Amino acid sequence: MKSSRVNAGGVNAWLHFAVSDIGEPGTVYSGSKRCVLMSVYDRSKETVNGFWANAHRGIYCGNKFMYGPTDEPYKGFFAQVVSGKETAWNGYLYNCTLGKIEFICRKGEEEESMYSFLMNTYKLPLLKEWMQPLLRRMQERFLVSVGKELIGISAEEAEKVSVDLKECGGVCRLSDIEVVRFASTFDEQVLAETLKKLHQDGYIDIAKTPQKPMYVKNLDDYLQTYGNSVVENMKKVVKPLMELKGTTDNFALKKMRLYPQQLAVVNGAQAALALKKNRFVFMNEGMGTGKTIQSLSVIEGFENQKWRDRHPGANLTDCYMSKDNVAYRTIVMSPPHLVKKWASVIRNNIPYAHVYELESLDDVIAISKRPKKATQKEFYVIGKDFAKLSFMQRPAVSKIGVRKFALIAVRHDGYWNIGMCVPNVEALRVIRQDHANAVATGLRNLCQHFLLSRLVLYVRIAIILYGHIKPSRNGTMRTGIHLCQKTLTRCVR
């Protein structure tokens, strides 16, 4: 079928296909139809993007009106399409009314999709078996319309085009989709009145048998009376990753044996971790239920299964034929008083396990000396309080400054008094010498005493060759005569 040019806000693009509903329920006015899906293309990415941005203003095919303006912009995406040496950009648009007043589903699944739509949109409790008479009654009262209109594509070409409906049916052919649109007057009150009328007419039942008022003494009484019903109803709504399985074929323990209920938890946790989108799993259990051995079993079984996946045909016995087959590294953070218990349980139950109790900083640093990739089953057990005591790295200083100080030598009453000012003068050492050359020796020794090197070239030394020292008000020693400054280089040569 020949492609047509469509216009939105003055931007023209080529039409691949368009899907619309059949209009407002109970009306024959073609202008009430809404574009639900549309696929356009052009050589220019900017053209496709511009058409997408202006589609909510109204869409025209030549001079013919196709779809009116919408309250919100269209959503969607666009991607580059390459065919040989030809390239183009394809834009896929869908109306913001989807999921609000209408939905798309696979043909023949209107009732199931309507059940999901109504449950997600309104607060009324519903049953799936009500959907068939409800849909029929709503069509009779012009509260819903079911049908679609394809534009720009023939029925034969629609058989070759696939669209992804996500949770509403997955990937299906364009010819197999259906559009369900609710009337603008439809709301929760209208839905409740329709259900009430169906119940009065005998088309739907809330329960097959007469119901009595529910009376329970406490939660235990409730679970004992209605526990089976709760489980059965949950199975209809919640889809577990796997059924309860009280056996295992992907791990073995040296001493302990798990109960079937514990194995069911372990199998479920392993199934959750097997999904790449899940990087963790919560095991929320009470005291004394065996959380320690269950969590270790999850790790052991998960790693064994990964090894078996890499070795097709291998069984559980093959995993344990050599200590080098399965290798992984695990850290366990527990309360401090349970560190010894965790280490003991691991040693006594996990085959070929190597357990390290992290009780000091040296134990933590030793981990960095081991190979980056685990070569054995390594378990590191650390108390949660010890893990919070300190850290291995600190932020680097943003500015390094040079702190200046002065070394001062004063001859007084036959003694050489050598002091350091940081920035105050403090008497550090007293050396008796007969000539001034010994002052340099004393300064050099003092520098070595403070482990100073030749790198300290920016520090100035003040040597007082004559005079006396008198204390100031704040107790520091100040000089009252001439200062002779020399660099530290001369002192450390």
PyMOL commands that set and color helices and strands:
alter all, ss='L'
color gray80, all
select helices_A, chain A and resi 30-32+45-57+110-121+128-140+155-158+166-168+174-176+188-200+219-237+260-274+291-310+316-319+336-349+361-367+386-388+437-449+488-492
alter helices_A, ss='H'
color red, helices_A
select strands_A, chain A and resi 4-8+11-20+35-42+59-61+64-67+75-83+86-94+102-106+144-146+149-151+162-164+171-173+177-182+328-334+353-358+377-383+406-412+415-421+425-431+460-463+469-471+477-479+484-487
alter strands_A, ss='S'
color yellow, strands_A
deselect
rebuild
show_as cartoon
